[in-house]
Amino acid sequence: MVAIKLAADPKTNGLLAALPEEEYQRWHPKLEIVGLPLGKVLYESGGRLSHVYFPTTSIVSLLYVMQDGSSAEIALVGHEGIVGISLFMGGESTPSRAVVQSAGTAFRLPANVLLPAFNQNGPVLHLLLRYTQALITQMAQTAVCNRHHSLDQQLCRWLLLSVDRLPSHDLVMTQGLIADMLGVRREGVTEAAGKLQEAGLIQYRRGRIKVLDRDRLEQRTCECYAVVKKEYDRLLPGRLAT
């Protein structure tokens, strides 16, 4: 029942909750709740965006896709943010792909509703630019982490960022999909996840991951997680769920 209420309430999303009430009331009739099944592609690389998405109980991964079809995650978006920043940053398209990483719901808003509010150089513009700065920090730190830290540390960072963006500590996620997100071999993820399970930090069963000991998971990860979380907490209203 709680999950259903969260899914149906636009203000479960942090950016929608932070809108000035007058602006929120203008947007509300145009916000459309949509179900996002695992693996759904919201937009492809180079595609022109007509809507933005505000996740409530889902997580969306932004992936860079290589010519040979391989991919790696550059950022993830949950109930703290918005999917489709290129729409209001002037590009209208993006070289990344947006894929649902964890099934749930989101609210979709047409471009012709968001853009006039953004272009007024008021609170909507400043809120979305702060979010964009936080997202860029996540992208940059992901690149650093993938280059300098172990797969075990990367997996811990990824799990923490994921559960921060969900109303619970449960993820529906296969090891193959995690491998695609991190840009590594599935065997490596299997080994790293096995170590975390043996240590009692997570429980993994039939495509479901449950974080059992968040504190120890934070101790085991690299500094990249703290850098990203600190920037989101600094720039955005409220705090990510912990």
N, C-alpha and C positions, 0 to 999 in steps of 0.2 A: 504493500500500500504506500509506504514512504517513497519507494522508487518511482511509482506511478505519479505521485504528486510532484516529485522533482522533475520528472520528464516533461510534465505538462505546464510547468511554471516557467515562463521566459526568464524571470529574474533569478533562476538557478544559475544562469550564465552571468559571470561577474561583470562583463561589459554592459550587458543590458540592464543589470541592477544598478550600475553606476551612472546611467543616463540621467540627465535632469528630468524630473517628472513630466514636464510639458512635452519634451521631445519623446519620451517613452510612450506617452499617450498618442502621439502622432504616428509612431511606428507600430503600435500594438495591433491595429486592425490589419496591417499588412504582413505581420509575422505569421508564417505558416509552419506548423509543426510537421516534421518529417522523420520517418524511421530510417535509420542508417544501419543496414545489415553489414556484418563483417565482410571486408574485402570490397565493398562498393567503391567505385571510383567517382569522386565528385567532380573532378576535372582532370584533363590530360595536359601534358606539356604542350604549350603553344596555343591551347584552347582559349577562346574569348569568354570571359566571365560575365554572366548575366545576373547572378545572385551571390550573396555572401551567406555563410552559415555560422550560427552561434550554437555550438554544442552544449548540451545540458548533461546527458548521461552517456555520451559517446566520446571517443577519442579519434582524431583524424591525424594521420601521418602525412608529412610532406616529404616526398621522395624525389631524388634526382635519378633519372633513368639514363643509362648509357646506351650507346648505339647497339651493343650486343644484347640488350634486354636486361642486363643486370642492374641492380638498383641499390641505393643506400638511403637511409632516413637522414634528413637534414634538420628536422624539427617535428614536434608533435603539438597538437592543439586540443584542449579539452574545455571544461566549463569555465576556464579563465579567459577564453579568447574568441577569436573570429578566424574563419577560414576564407581566404580570398582577399588578402591585403593588396594585391596588385590592382584590384579594381579601383581603390581610392588613392593609390600611390602613383597613378598616371600611366601604368604600363598596359592595363586591361587584359594582359595575358602573362603567363609565367612559364619558365622552363621546368618547373617541378610538377609532379603528379600528386594529387590529394586522394588518399585511400583511407577508408575506415579501418582503423586498427582494432578498436573495441566497439562492438555493436551497441547501439542505444538510440537516442533521439537528439535532434537539433532543431533550431528554428531558422528558417530560410527567409531572407529579406531581399526584395528586388533592388537592383542597382539604382533605379530611378527614385527610390525612397532614400537610400543612404547617401548618395552623392550630393544632393542639394544641402543636406545637413552638414556634411563634411566641408563643403565649399564655403560655408558661411563664416569660417574662421572663428568658430566659437568653441564651446565645451566638447562637442562631438569630435572636432578635429584634434584637439589636444589629447583627449582620451585615446583615440585611435593611434595617434603618433606615439604616445607613451607605450602602448601595447606593441607597436611595431618595433620600437627600440628594444623592448624586452625579448621579442621574438628573434631579432637579429643577434642578440647576445646568445640565445640558445643555439642558433645556427653556428655561430663562430666557435662556441665552446664544444659543440658536437664534433666539429672538424679537428680541434685540438685533441679532444679525448680519443678519437679514432686513430690519431697518429701516434700518441705518446703513452696511452695507458693500455693495460691488459684487457683481454676479453672479459675476464671475471669482473673487473672494475666497470667496464662499459655496460655489462648486463645489470649490475647493481644500480648504476646511474639511470639506466633506461627504465628499470622497474620502479624506482622512486619517482621519476618524472611522470610515469604513467599513473600510478596510484594517486599522486597529487591531483590528477585531473579527473578523477572518478569519485562518485559518492561512497564507494566502498573500496576495500583492499583486494578485491577479486578481479582477475583478468581472464577473459576468454581468449586464449591465444595459443597457437601451435608453435612448436619450436622451429618449424620451417619458416613461418612468418616472421618470427623474431630474427632468424638468420638473415632473411631478406632485408629487414629493417636496419640491422647493424652492418650489413654488407659483408658477412662472414659465412663460413661453411656451417651447415647444420650440425655436423659432428662436434664442432667447437662449442656451439650453444648447448648441445646435449651434455657435454662434459661439465661446462660451467654451471648449468642449472642443477646438475646432479650434486656438485659440491655444495651449492647453496642449500639444497634440500637435506643433504647429510648433516649439515651444520645447524639445521633447524630454523633457517631463516625464511624459507618458503616451503610451500607444499605444491607439488605439480602432479596433476592427475587428469588424464583424458582431455588435454587441451585447456585445462583451467589452472591458473596460477593464483595462489593465495599468499600474500605477504603475512608471515607469522610474527616476525620480529623486526619491526621497522628500525629501531635504534641500532641494532647490530648491523643491519643492512647499510645504514648511513655510515657507520664506522668502517665498513669494508670497502665502500666506494671511494673514488678519487675526489679531488677538490672541485671537479667540474660541476657536480650536482649542486654544491653549496653556492658556487658563483652564479649559476642560473637562477636558483631559487631566491637568492638575495636581491637580484636585479628585478625579478617579478614583484617581490614584496615591496621594493622601493618605489617602483613606477606605477603600480596598479592599486586601485582601492581594495581594501580588504586583503586577506592572505589566502594563499592556496590551502586547500584542505590538507590536513596531516593526520 
